[in-house]
Amino acid sequence: MQILDAEATAAALPYSALVPALILAAQQLREGKINAPERMVIEIDQASALLCMPAISADLGITKLVTVHANNAQHQLPAIQGEVVVFDASTGRRLALLDGPTVTARRTAAVSLLGIQALLPVKPTSALLIGTGVQAIAHADGLVDYFGVTEFWVAARDLQKTQLFCDALQQRHPHIVVKALSAAALETDLPRTDVVIALTTSKTAVIPAHIAPTTLAIGVGAFKPDMVEFPAQLLHSRTVVVDCLAGAKHEAGDLLQANIDWSKVRELPEVLALGIEQQPALPVFKTVGQAAWDLAAARVAIASLEK
């Protein structure tokens, strides 16, 4: 069994391979060829939880074990820690141990990239990121690497911290243009971008309700019933697409608090297979994650190791 640290795991998961792997996983999930039950969430304390996410296909199986400790900054430790065990489905032989947070960050960003590819009629050149955490970095990297996005705005509550994030992002990708905004400024000074992606754990809406009809809004960060990134007004005015319908029904606080009509919500695997009806305004895309996406990432990593 090969053990990959965070750097090696990232190197084994290029976005150019992750997105096609997700398309295949979505197709197999819809056809019943991947068994990926809803993730188990075990509370450790009010600010901490253990997540267990297994998935099995004909070729590989994975189990992702992740702990989330929201107060770990006081211990100088990351909030999310964990690993993904990858094994051969026919024999159970362990093949690799991947860094769990890195897999999560990159496959989550890749799901957003796939949503953009499926739901946005043009190739994006600009993006507004709301949030400055690990997912914001992964999404910026993915947008640059996969689509060649060159123009970014980044918004968060702490403008000084946001500027530091933008400076680091500029060093990471010297050819891009990146500007910092305060989250409050979005209500009056919202930049016109192809994509808006929220990457927070907010309990109040952070995506403006008045985004342009030609802008695709994606909500990534809110993963508990009490978390909200989308305003209800926006959700009720557009078609809602989710990456995993079963998970969204008890994890997507945005949709739950807005009392969305679940019969009208579309699931990404279905959209990829059947397309989506054109509306005056683009859909919104809400992701909550699911183990089939980790399985897709594991396939990419194993293929990379075998080269």
N, C-alpha and C positions, 0 to 999 in steps of 0.2 A: 504494500500500500504506500502510495506517495503522499507525503504531507506537504501541503502548500501554505505558506504564510500569506499575509494580506497582499504583499507586493507580487508574489508569484501567482496568486489567485487572480489578481487583476490582469496580469499579463496573459493569462490563459483564457480570458473572457473578452475578446475584442467585440465591440458593438457590431461590426460588420458581419460577424458570425452569430451573435446573440439574437438579432432580430429575425433572421430566417429560422433559427432554431425555435423561437417562440411561435412562429407561424405554424410550423410542423406540430408543436406541442398543442396548440389551440385546436388544430384539426383533429388530432388523435384524442384529445379530451372530449370533443364533441361526438366522436365516433365511439366512445367508450373504450378506447385502447390504452388510456392512462387511468389508473385508479389513484385519485388524489382526494382523500376525505378532507373535510373541513379541519382547519388547524385546531389543535387543542391548546387552550390558554389556561394556565394554572396560576392563580394569584399567589405571589410571594408575600407582598405587603401592599399597602395602598398605592405605592409608587413603583412597584416592581412586579414582573410576571415572567413566567417560563412559557415559551411557545414551542410546540412540537408539530412539525409539518412533514409527514411522509408522502411519498409518491412512488408508484410502481408502474413500469411499462415492460414490454417484452425484452428490451435490451438492458435497461438499467433500473436500479432502485435507489432512492435517496431518503435520508432522514435529516431534516434540519432541526437542530436544537439551539434556541436562541434565548438568552435572558435579556430583559429590558429593565434597567434600573435608572429611573428618571433623575434620581438625585446623585448620580455618580460623579458629577463635576466636583463636588466637595471632597471626593477621594482621589481626584486627578485620574479618573478612570473613564473609559467610554461608556455611554449609556447602554449601547447594544454590544453584546459579546456572544460568541457562539461558533458553531461549526456545522458543516454539511458532510455527512458520511455518504460516499458513493460506492455502490456495490454492483457486481454482475448479477442480473436478475435470475439467470439460469443456475448459478452455483452458490450465490451468496458471498463469493469472494470479494473482500474489500479492495477497492481500486484506488481510492483517494480520500483524503481528508482536506476539505477546502475551508478557507476562512469564511465563517458565516456572515459577518457584517459586509464583507466585500461582495460576496455573492448577492446578498440582499440589495445592496446599493446599485450594483450594475444591472441585475436583472430587472429591478424596479424601473430604472431609467430606460432600459431597453423596451419595457412594456409601454412606457410613455412614447418612445420613438415609434413603436408599432402603431399605437393609437393615432399619432400624427400622420403616419403613412396611410392609414386606413380612412381617416376622417377629414383631413385637411386636403382640399383639392389642389393646392400648390405646394411646391417645396418651400419650407420655411427659411427665411433669411434673418428673422429677428425674433427675440423672445424676451418676455418679462418673467423673471423668477422671483417668487415671493418666499423668502426664507434664506438662511445662510448656513445651513447645517450640511451634514455629509451628503444628503440626497441632492441638495442644490449643486454641490460640486460634481456629483455623478451625472446629474442631468445636463449641466453645462458641458462637461466632457463629451457626453453622448451627442448632444446637439451639434457640437463642433465637429466631432469625428464622423458622425453618420450623415448629417445633412449639410455640413459646411456653414452653419450659422455663424455670422460674423458680428452681429449687433445685439447686445444684451443690455437690459436694465435689470437691476437687482433691488428689491425693496424689502425692508424689515423695520421693526420698531426702533432699533438702536442704529441711528444713522452712522455713528462713528464705527461701530462694528461692521456695518454694511460696507463702508468705504474700505476697510481693511480686507474684507472678503473680495471686493472688486479688484483691489490692488493685487492680491494673490492670484486671482483668476486671470488678470492681465499678464502677470509673469508666466503663468502656466500656458497661456495661449497668446503670444505677443501680437499676433495679427488681428485680434478681435478688438472691437470697441465696446467698452463696458462702463455703464454709468450707475451711480448709487442714487437711490430715492428713499425717502422715509415712507413707511407704510401709510401714514396719514395723508400724504400727498397724492395718493392714488385716487382719492375721491374727487380731487379738483384738477389734477395734472397727470392723467392716465396716458402713458405713451401708446401709440398705435402700433401694435406688434402682431405678428402672425400667430403667436402662441403665448398664453399666460399659464404658468405652472405654479401651483401653490404647494409648498413643501414644509408645512408647519404642523404644530400640534395645537393650534389655536382652538378655543372654544367659542369664538365668534367669527363671523365671515370675514375673510381677508381678500377674496376675489371681488372686485367691484361689480355691481349689478349692471353697470352701463357699458360693459365692454362691447366692442364693435361686433356686428353680426358675422363679420368675416374672420373674427379671431376665435381660435379654438382654445377653450379653457379646460385645464386638466387639474384635478385635485388628487394629490398623492399622500399628503402628510397625515390627514385625520383618519385614524384607524380605530377609534372607539366611539360608542354611541353618544358620548358627551362632547365630541370634537366636531368642529364645523369649519370648513373653508369656503364652501359655496353659499351665497345668499339664496334664500328660498325663492325669491323673485326670479333669479336667473334659472334655477332648476325647473321652475314651472313654465318658463317661456321657451325652453329648448328641449330637444330630444336628449334623453340621458342614456349614455352607454357606460357599462361597467365591465371591468375585466373578469369578475367572478360574481355572478348573481347571488349564489348561496351565501358567500361571505359578506357581500354588501348588505344583505337583509338584516344582519345583526351587528355589523361593524361600521358601516358608513353613516356616521352621525349626521352628516350633511343631509342625506336623503331621508333618514329616519325622522329627523326633527322637522323637515319640510313636508312630511306626510305625502311623499311621492306615491303615485299610482304605479305599483310594481308591475302591473300588467303591460305598462307602456315602456318599461325599461328594457333596453336591448343589451345583450351580452356580446363581448368582443368576438369570441369564436363564431357566433352566429353572424355577426356583421362581416367577418372575414370570408365566410362561406357564401353568404347571400347578398351582401351589399346593404346599403342603407338608403332610404328614400330621401331625396334632396328637399331641404326646407329653406325658407328665407334666411334663417340664421343657422350657423354651424351647430352641431351637437356639443354637449359637454361630456367629458370623459372622467369618470371616477374610478380609481384603482384602490384595491385593498390587499392585493397580493394573494397568491395561492401556490401550493407546492409544485404544481405542474410547471410553473415558471422556473422554479429551482431545478427541477429535473432537466428542463431545456438547457439551463446554464451548465449543469453537470455534464451533459452530452458534449457541449462545446469544450469544456475543460479537458475531458478525457480524450477527445479528438486532438486537442492541442498537445497533450502529453504524449500521444502516440506518434506524432510526426517525427 
